[in-house]
Amino acid sequence: MKMGGQMTLFWGKNTADIFPGWEGGSLWSYLFGLIWVFLLSLMVERLSHTRFIKPGTHHVTAGLLQTSMYAIRVALAYLVMLAVMSFNVGVILASVAGYAVGFLVYGSRVFRNNSQLVAYEEPSDIPPLNC
């Protein structure tokens, strides 16, 4: 059994390594894979910069919700990482673009007014991802 794959950066639609069993080759398949990776990384940023738990929620319920959101975020981030490990430049650019757009929309101050910015308030229910 031969194990292996592309081990250098390359550009092209002929990649089967975005996800296991993914048969690349067609342009539409490749574009769908790029959109999928973009959306996965966008969702990681959404979870990283959003407050879902309402103030006053019971601490056990809040802790379970926090843990669930953290687990989902980590799982999505690992899926993006595995896709990037295909070494396809298009996949890498799609993931970086998803993270950047996600931060622009959910993490930056572009879409918030000054009344929504409170210095002591945490921006999210879960801690930020550490690199």
C-alpha angles and dihedrals in degrees: 000000000000116000120194149085141183110330099180132058113273139169121224147092095250098095127124094176102083089093130353111275092016107143106207125188106099121086092230092053090050093048091049089052092051091050090048092052090046091053093046092054091044089055091051089057091045091056091043095056107033134093111218099160115085119224111261095034112145109268095237092050091045091050093050091048091048091050092048092050091047092051092049092048093049091048092051092046090052091051089053090048092051091050091050089052087070083082090224110146092213091056091048092050091047091053094047090047091050092051091045095048090044091053092045092053101035108020109033129074094244096100098034128083122219093259090063093054112090115174098214097043118099112235095223144022092237129049119262121268113265119220 
